[in-house]
């Protein structure tokens, strides 16, 4: 784990008329591809008949023209791009999950991570539930289904399920006649909806996915809110709103979201520029040029330049046709990909005192390689500035930080980290200022637990995210 892995992305669409929806979901998922590159899936609802397809891979690889045509027409559709934090990767855990029960069908897609998934799964197994995946999304589907069997409607079942599931979840759920969106009480993960000119309602993790399908942004879901989309319009259920203080993951603004998205009333781009300005105030340095590490370091680098007066330049060219560094297994493979992925512009950095802006340092190995590239290109000094505080704690809400031992800032002092990554100086954004970068009308609180503050919820008593992966491997060994 050299860099953070993205979240998942969810997408849903409700049409008043039966039409071809798969391509719209495809475009929406394509816009959300940055949130997950392991697997993807689409389910289309044609008057209660669910057609689905999901597989490992990127959206444009999985959904060929023939696959999209096979999904046919429908009134409702949901989609998902996945990077798994709970459960193994692979087609087995691809979403959306489709459930058949005595009261009908349900398709569910989830972004986030439950904090009580382990306990709920144990309870369900003891009651006789049989799980087919290793993800906490299936736990959510079981809880909702149980409540549906004793509730008069799917939305009431979701409402009751929210009393049981804890942690981070943004959900899109499809029944035979309704599309439902739900956001957890803390609002850890983003979720918004919009409407097209022809009357379609669209739900997505980020507003950038609304743009690509021609939907005008209406608003974000409030933390704890449930929205129900039917042929009669939109119903809002707020039984879980206002119960706890909002604690949106601040790293959504620092890294996860696309800069052209607006979340909780705040432009992601503006938040990152503001982070760069704060960095310049907190960690000034005499230098000749400011550069950003593509892509999420670029906006903060612009902000640092604006505040400090040091010229901003494009310091790296990114190869757009190579996967992210964490995709390839093996340390040597990752090292090679860093060299191929980023190439410094020699004329920008040679004989210069360089301020390099990046969004985070996890283990420090990727940062060390990037600094080495600058040194080899002739940089006289390299001063690294990070648009987030140092990671010192694991995250239980969906970010891929599950062990303190893997975090360089947990095990080393600032001066030691400077030596490890090979920079002349290092500065992190303070916790005091990181919560100020997102300034919107609905930005009312942030989670900074991974930076060392108090967690906003009770943390899991069992924090193992892949406990079933080990059991599956043992079972396979016995059957050989």
C-alpha positions as CSV (number, residue, x, y, z in Angstrom):
1,X,0.0,0.0,0.0
2,X,2.1,2.9,-1.3
3,X,-0.8,5.2,-2.1
4,X,-4.4,5.3,-0.8
5,X,-6.9,3.3,-2.8
6,X,-10.1,5.0,-3.9
7,X,-13.6,4.4,-2.6
8,X,-16.4,2.8,-4.5
9,X,-18.8,4.7,-6.7
10,X,-22.6,4.2,-6.9
11,X,-25.1,5.3,-9.6
12,X,-28.8,5.0,-10.1
13,X,-31.4,6.2,-12.6
14,X,-35.2,6.3,-12.5
15,X,-37.1,6.9,-15.8
16,X,-40.8,7.7,-16.1
17,X,-40.8,5.8,-19.4
18,X,-39.3,2.5,-20.4
19,X,-36.1,3.2,-22.3
20,X,-32.5,2.0,-22.8
21,X,-30.8,2.9,-19.5
22,X,-27.7,0.8,-19.5
23,X,-25.7,3.3,-21.6
24,X,-26.6,6.1,-19.3
25,X,-25.4,4.1,-16.3
26,X,-22.3,3.2,-18.3
27,X,-21.5,6.9,-18.8
28,X,-22.1,7.6,-15.1
29,X,-19.8,4.8,-14.0
30,X,-17.2,6.0,-16.4
31,X,-17.3,9.4,-14.7
32,X,-16.9,7.6,-11.4
33,X,-14.1,5.2,-12.5
34,X,-11.6,7.0,-10.3
35,X,-13.4,5.7,-7.3
36,X,-12.8,2.0,-8.1
37,X,-11.0,0.1,-10.7
38,X,-11.3,-3.5,-9.5
39,X,-14.8,-4.4,-10.8
40,X,-18.0,-2.9,-12.0
41,X,-21.6,-3.9,-12.6
42,X,-25.0,-2.7,-13.9
43,X,-28.5,-4.0,-13.2
44,X,-31.5,-2.9,-15.3
45,X,-35.1,-3.3,-14.1
46,X,-37.7,-4.0,-16.8
47,X,-41.1,-4.1,-14.9
48,X,-39.6,-6.3,-12.2
49,X,-37.4,-8.4,-14.5
50,X,-33.8,-7.7,-13.5
51,X,-31.1,-8.1,-16.1
52,X,-27.5,-7.8,-14.7
53,X,-23.9,-8.0,-15.7
54,X,-20.8,-7.5,-13.6
55,X,-17.2,-8.5,-13.9
56,X,-13.6,-7.5,-12.9
57,X,-12.0,-4.8,-14.9
58,X,-12.5,-1.2,-15.9
59,X,-15.9,0.1,-17.2
60,X,-15.0,0.4,-20.8
61,X,-13.5,-3.1,-20.8
62,X,-16.3,-4.9,-19.0
63,X,-19.2,-3.2,-20.8
64,X,-18.9,-3.8,-24.5
65,X,-21.6,-2.7,-27.0
66,X,-22.9,-6.3,-27.0
67,X,-23.1,-6.5,-23.2
68,X,-24.9,-3.1,-23.0
69,X,-27.4,-4.2,-25.7
70,X,-28.1,-7.5,-23.8
71,X,-29.3,-5.5,-20.8
72,X,-32.2,-4.2,-22.8
73,X,-34.7,-1.5,-21.8
74,X,-36.1,-0.6,-18.4
75,X,-37.5,2.0,-16.1
76,X,-34.8,1.8,-13.3
77,X,-31.2,0.9,-13.3
78,X,-28.3,0.9,-10.8
79,X,-24.5,0.6,-11.2
80,X,-21.3,0.3,-9.2
81,X,-17.6,0.6,-9.6
82,X,-15.7,-1.1,-6.8
83,X,-12.5,-0.9,-4.9
84,X,-13.0,-3.3,-2.0
85,X,-11.9,-2.4,1.5
86,X,-14.0,-5.2,3.1
87,X,-13.7,-8.6,1.4
88,X,-11.5,-9.8,-1.4
89,X,-11.5,-8.5,-4.9
90,X,-12.7,-10.4,-7.9
91,X,-16.0,-11.1,-9.6
92,X,-17.4,-12.8,-6.5
93,X,-17.6,-9.4,-4.7
94,X,-18.6,-7.3,-7.7
95,X,-21.7,-5.2,-7.2
96,X,-24.6,-4.4,-7.4
97,X,-25.9,-7.4,-5.4
98,X,-29.2,-8.8,-6.5
99,X,-31.4,-10.4,-3.9
100,X,-34.6,-12.5,-4.5
101,X,-37.1,-12.9,-1.7
102,X,-40.7,-13.7,-1.2
103,X,-41.8,-10.1,-1.5
104,X,-39.9,-9.5,-4.7
105,X,-36.4,-8.5,-5.8
106,X,-33.8,-5.9,-4.8
107,X,-30.5,-4.7,-6.3
108,X,-28.1,-2.9,-4.0
109,X,-24.9,-1.0,-4.5
110,X,-22.8,0.4,-1.6
111,X,-20.0,2.9,-1.0
112,X,-18.4,2.8,2.4
113,X,-17.5,0.4,5.2
114,X,-19.6,-0.9,8.1
115,X,-18.1,-0.8,11.5
116,X,-20.3,-3.6,12.9
117,X,-20.1,-5.8,9.9
118,X,-18.3,-8.6,11.8
119,X,-20.8,-8.8,14.5
120,X,-23.8,-8.6,12.2
121,X,-22.4,-11.3,9.9
122,X,-21.9,-13.7,12.9
123,X,-25.5,-13.1,14.0
124,X,-26.8,-13.8,10.5
125,X,-24.8,-16.9,10.1
126,X,-26.0,-18.3,13.4
127,X,-29.6,-17.7,12.2
128,X,-28.9,-19.8,9.1
129,X,-28.0,-17.1,6.6
130,X,-25.6,-18.4,3.8
131,X,-23.2,-15.8,2.4
132,X,-21.9,-15.9,-1.1
133,X,-19.5,-13.0,-0.9
134,X,-17.0,-11.7,1.6
135,X,-18.1,-8.0,1.5
136,X,-20.1,-6.1,4.0
137,X,-22.5,-5.1,1.2
138,X,-24.1,-8.5,1.4
139,X,-24.5,-8.0,5.2
140,X,-26.5,-4.8,4.4
141,X,-28.6,-6.7,1.8
142,X,-29.5,-9.4,4.4
143,X,-30.4,-6.8,7.0
144,X,-32.7,-4.9,4.6
145,X,-34.3,-8.1,3.3
146,X,-35.0,-9.2,6.9
147,X,-36.7,-5.9,7.6
148,X,-38.5,-6.0,4.3
149,X,-40.2,-9.3,5.2
150,X,-41.9,-7.5,8.1
151,X,-42.3,-4.1,6.6
152,X,-45.1,-2.7,4.3
153,X,-42.6,-1.1,1.9
154,X,-39.0,-1.2,0.8
155,X,-38.3,2.3,2.1
156,X,-39.5,1.4,5.6
157,X,-37.3,-1.7,5.5
158,X,-34.3,0.6,4.7
159,X,-35.3,3.0,7.4
160,X,-35.4,0.1,10.0
161,X,-32.1,-1.3,8.7
162,X,-30.4,2.0,9.3
163,X,-31.1,1.5,13.0
164,X,-29.0,-1.7,12.8
165,X,-26.1,-1.0,10.4
166,X,-23.4,1.3,11.7
167,X,-20.5,3.1,10.0
168,X,-20.1,4.5,6.5
169,X,-22.6,3.8,3.7
170,X,-24.0,5.6,0.7
171,X,-26.5,3.2,-0.9
172,X,-28.5,3.0,-4.1
173,X,-31.3,0.4,-3.9
174,X,-33.6,-0.8,-6.6
175,X,-36.9,-2.6,-6.1
176,X,-39.3,-3.6,-8.9
177,X,-40.9,-0.2,-8.8
178,X,-38.7,2.2,-6.8
179,X,-35.2,3.7,-6.7
180,X,-34.0,4.4,-3.2
181,X,-30.9,6.4,-2.1
182,X,-29.6,6.5,1.5
183,X,-26.7,8.2,3.3
184,X,-25.5,7.2,6.7
185,X,-26.2,9.5,9.7
186,X,-22.6,10.8,9.8
187,X,-22.5,11.5,6.1
188,X,-19.1,9.9,5.7
189,X,-19.4,9.4,1.9
190,X,-21.0,11.7,-0.6
191,X,-24.3,11.1,-2.4
192,X,-26.3,13.5,-4.6
193,X,-29.1,13.5,-7.1
194,X,-30.2,15.5,-10.2
195,X,-32.9,15.5,-12.8
196,X,-32.8,15.5,-16.6
197,X,-35.0,17.6,-18.9
198,X,-37.0,14.5,-19.9
199,X,-37.8,13.8,-16.2
200,X,-35.3,11.1,-15.3
201,X,-34.0,11.2,-11.7
202,X,-30.3,10.4,-11.3
203,X,-28.4,9.5,-8.1
204,X,-24.6,9.4,-7.9
205,X,-21.7,9.4,-5.6
206,X,-20.4,12.7,-7.2
207,X,-22.0,15.5,-9.2
208,X,-19.5,14.9,-12.1
209,X,-21.5,11.7,-12.9
210,X,-24.7,13.8,-13.2
211,X,-23.1,16.1,-15.7
212,X,-22.2,13.4,-18.2
213,X,-25.8,12.1,-18.5
214,X,-27.3,15.6,-18.8
215,X,-28.8,15.7,-15.3
216,X,-29.0,19.1,-13.6
217,X,-27.8,18.9,-10.0
218,X,-30.6,19.2,-7.5
219,X,-28.9,18.7,-4.1
220,X,-26.8,16.4,-1.9
221,X,-28.6,14.0,0.4
222,X,-28.4,15.1,4.0
223,X,-26.6,12.7,6.4
224,X,-29.2,10.1,7.5
225,X,-31.6,10.9,4.7
226,X,-33.5,8.4,2.5
227,X,-34.8,9.5,-0.8
228,X,-37.5,7.4,-2.7
229,X,-38.0,7.9,-6.4
230,X,-41.2,6.7,-7.9
231,X,-43.5,7.5,-10.9
232,X,-45.2,10.0,-8.5
233,X,-42.1,11.9,-7.7
234,X,-39.5,12.1,-4.8
235,X,-40.2,11.3,-1.2
236,X,-37.7,12.3,1.5
237,X,-37.5,10.4,4.8
238,X,-35.5,12.2,7.5
239,X,-36.0,10.0,10.6
240,X,-32.2,9.5,10.9
241,X,-31.2,13.1,10.2
242,X,-29.7,15.3,12.9
243,X,-29.1,12.4,15.3
244,X,-25.3,12.8,15.3
245,X,-22.8,15.5,14.2
246,X,-21.9,15.4,10.6
247,X,-18.4,13.9,9.9
248,X,-17.8,13.7,6.2
249,X,-14.5,12.1,5.3
250,X,-12.3,15.1,4.6
251,X,-10.1,13.0,2.3
252,X,-13.0,13.1,-0.2
253,X,-12.0,16.7,-0.8
254,X,-8.2,16.1,-0.6
255,X,-8.0,13.1,-2.9
256,X,-10.9,10.8,-3.6
257,X,-13.3,13.0,-5.5
258,X,-12.8,14.5,-8.9
259,X,-11.9,18.2,-8.8
260,X,-14.9,19.1,-11.0
261,X,-17.3,17.7,-8.5
262,X,-19.3,19.7,-5.9
263,X,-19.9,18.0,-2.6
264,X,-22.1,19.4,0.2
265,X,-22.0,22.8,-1.5
266,X,-18.3,23.0,-1.9
267,X,-16.2,22.8,-5.1
268,X,-13.6,20.0,-4.7
269,X,-11.2,22.1,-6.8
270,X,-11.6,25.1,-4.6
271,X,-11.0,23.0,-1.5
272,X,-7.7,21.7,-2.8
273,X,-6.6,25.2,-3.9
274,X,-7.4,26.4,-0.3
275,X,-5.4,23.5,1.1
276,X,-2.4,24.7,-0.9
277,X,-2.8,28.2,0.4
278,X,-2.9,27.0,4.0
279,X,0.3,24.9,3.3
280,X,2.1,28.0,2.0
281,X,1.1,29.9,5.2
282,X,2.1,27.0,7.5
283,X,5.3,25.9,5.7
284,X,6.9,28.7,3.7
285,X,10.2,28.1,2.0
286,X,12.5,29.9,-0.4
287,X,12.2,28.2,-3.7
288,X,12.2,28.8,-7.5
289,X,9.2,26.7,-8.7
290,X,6.1,24.9,-7.3
291,X,5.0,21.7,-9.0
292,X,2.2,19.2,-8.2
293,X,2.2,15.4,-8.4
294,X,-0.5,14.5,-10.8
295,X,-3.4,14.4,-10.4
296,X,-4.6,15.3,-7.0
297,X,-1.6,17.4,-6.1
298,X,-2.0,19.8,-8.9
299,X,-4.8,22.0,-7.5
300,X,-3.0,22.3,-4.1
301,X,0.2,23.3,-6.0
302,X,-1.7,26.1,-7.7
303,X,-2.9,27.3,-4.3
304,X,0.6,27.1,-2.8
305,X,1.9,29.2,-5.7
306,X,-0.9,31.8,-5.4
307,X,-0.3,32.3,-1.7
308,X,3.6,32.2,-1.8
309,X,4.2,34.0,-5.0
310,X,6.5,31.2,-6.2
311,X,5.8,30.4,-9.9
312,X,3.8,27.3,-10.6
313,X,4.9,25.0,-13.4
314,X,4.0,21.6,-14.7
315,X,6.8,19.5,-13.3
316,X,5.6,16.0,-14.3
317,X,4.1,14.5,-17.4
318,X,1.8,11.7,-16.6
319,X,1.3,8.7,-18.9
320,X,-2.4,8.5,-19.2
321,X,-2.3,4.9,-20.6
322,X,-0.9,3.1,-17.5
323,X,-2.8,1.9,-14.5
324,X,-2.4,3.2,-11.0
325,X,0.7,2.0,-9.1
326,X,-1.2,-0.3,-6.7
327,X,-2.8,-2.3,-9.5
328,X,0.3,-4.4,-10.3
329,X,1.4,-7.1,-7.7
330,X,4.9,-7.1,-6.5
331,X,7.3,-4.4,-5.4
332,X,9.5,-4.5,-8.5
333,X,6.5,-4.1,-10.8
334,X,5.3,-1.0,-8.8
335,X,8.8,0.5,-9.0
336,X,8.9,0.1,-12.8
337,X,5.4,1.6,-13.2
338,X,6.3,4.7,-11.2
339,X,9.1,5.4,-13.7
340,X,6.8,4.8,-16.6
341,X,3.8,6.7,-15.1
342,X,5.6,10.0,-14.3
343,X,8.4,11.7,-16.1
344,X,9.8,15.0,-14.9
345,X,10.2,17.9,-17.2
346,X,14.0,18.5,-16.9
347,X,13.9,22.2,-18.0
348,X,11.4,23.0,-15.3
349,X,13.3,21.5,-12.3
350,X,17.0,21.4,-13.3
351,X,19.2,23.5,-11.0
352,X,16.0,24.7,-9.3
353,X,14.8,24.7,-5.7
354,X,11.6,22.8,-6.1
355,X,8.4,22.7,-3.9
356,X,6.6,19.5,-4.7
357,X,3.0,19.1,-3.6
358,X,1.3,15.8,-3.1
359,X,-1.9,14.7,-1.3
360,X,-0.5,12.2,1.1
361,X,2.3,10.0,2.3
362,X,1.4,6.5,3.3
363,X,4.4,4.2,3.5
364,X,6.7,6.7,1.9
365,X,8.1,4.4,-0.8
366,X,6.3,6.0,-3.7
367,X,7.2,9.5,-2.5
368,X,10.9,8.5,-2.3
369,X,10.8,7.3,-5.9
370,X,9.2,10.5,-7.1
371,X,11.8,12.6,-5.3
372,X,14.5,10.4,-6.8
373,X,13.1,11.2,-10.2
374,X,13.4,15.0,-9.5
375,X,17.0,14.6,-8.2
376,X,18.0,12.6,-11.3
377,X,16.5,15.4,-13.4
378,X,18.8,17.9,-11.7
379,X,16.7,19.5,-9.0
380,X,19.0,21.4,-6.6
381,X,16.6,21.2,-3.7
382,X,13.3,19.3,-3.1
383,X,10.9,20.6,-0.5
384,X,7.8,18.4,-0.1
385,X,4.5,19.7,1.1
386,X,1.5,17.5,1.8
387,X,-2.1,18.8,1.5
388,X,-3.2,16.5,4.3
389,X,-2.1,15.9,7.9
390,X,0.1,12.8,8.6
391,X,-1.7,9.4,8.7
392,X,-1.2,7.9,12.1
393,X,-4.4,5.8,12.6
394,X,-6.3,3.2,10.7
395,X,-9.6,4.1,9.0
396,X,-12.8,2.1,9.6
397,X,-15.0,4.0,7.2
398,X,-13.8,2.8,3.8
399,X,-10.3,4.2,3.2
400,X,-7.6,1.6,2.7
401,X,-5.7,2.3,5.9
402,X,-6.2,-0.7,8.2
403,X,-2.9,-0.9,10.0
404,X,-0.8,1.6,11.9
405,X,2.3,-0.5,11.3
406,X,2.1,0.3,7.5
407,X,2.0,4.1,8.1
408,X,5.4,5.8,7.9
409,X,4.2,8.7,10.1
410,X,3.2,6.3,12.9
411,X,6.7,4.8,13.1
412,X,9.0,7.7,12.3
413,X,9.6,11.3,13.3
414,X,9.3,14.2,10.7
415,X,13.1,14.3,10.4
416,X,13.3,10.6,9.9
417,X,10.6,10.7,7.1
418,X,12.6,13.5,5.4
419,X,15.6,11.2,5.3
420,X,13.5,8.2,4.2
421,X,12.0,10.0,1.2
422,X,15.1,12.1,0.5
423,X,13.7,15.7,0.7
424,X,15.4,18.8,2.0
425,X,12.2,19.6,4.0
426,X,8.8,18.2,4.6
427,X,5.6,19.9,5.8
428,X,2.1,18.5,6.4
429,X,-1.1,20.5,6.5
430,X,-2.3,20.9,10.0
431,X,-5.5,19.2,11.4
432,X,-6.7,22.7,12.4
433,X,-6.6,23.9,8.8
434,X,-7.6,20.7,6.9
435,X,-11.1,21.0,8.3
436,X,-11.3,24.5,6.9
437,X,-10.5,23.6,3.3
438,X,-14.1,22.6,2.4
439,X,-16.3,25.7,2.8
440,X,-19.9,25.0,1.7
441,X,-23.3,25.6,3.0
442,X,-23.7,21.9,4.0
443,X,-20.1,21.3,5.1
444,X,-20.9,21.0,8.8
445,X,-18.2,18.7,10.1
446,X,-15.5,16.3,9.1
447,X,-13.9,13.0,10.1
448,X,-10.2,13.3,10.8
449,X,-9.8,10.1,12.8
450,X,-7.0,8.8,10.6
451,X,-5.0,11.9,11.4
452,X,-5.1,11.2,15.1
453,X,-8.2,12.8,16.4
454,X,-11.1,11.0,18.0
455,X,-13.2,8.8,15.8
456,X,-16.8,10.0,15.3
457,X,-18.3,6.6,16.0
458,X,-17.5,3.5,18.0
459,X,-14.8,1.6,16.2
460,X,-15.0,-2.1,15.4
461,X,-14.1,-4.6,18.1
462,X,-12.8,-6.8,15.4
463,X,-11.0,-4.8,12.7
464,X,-9.9,-7.6,10.4
465,X,-11.3,-6.6,7.0
466,X,-10.6,-10.0,5.3
467,X,-11.4,-12.6,7.9
468,X,-13.2,-14.7,5.3
469,X,-10.4,-14.6,2.8
470,X,-8.3,-16.7,5.1
471,X,-11.1,-19.2,5.7
472,X,-11.8,-19.6,2.0
473,X,-8.1,-20.2,1.4
474,X,-7.9,-22.8,4.1
475,X,-11.0,-24.5,2.7
476,X,-9.5,-24.6,-0.8
477,X,-6.3,-26.1,0.6
478,X,-8.3,-28.9,2.3
479,X,-10.1,-29.7,-0.9
480,X,-6.9,-30.1,-3.0
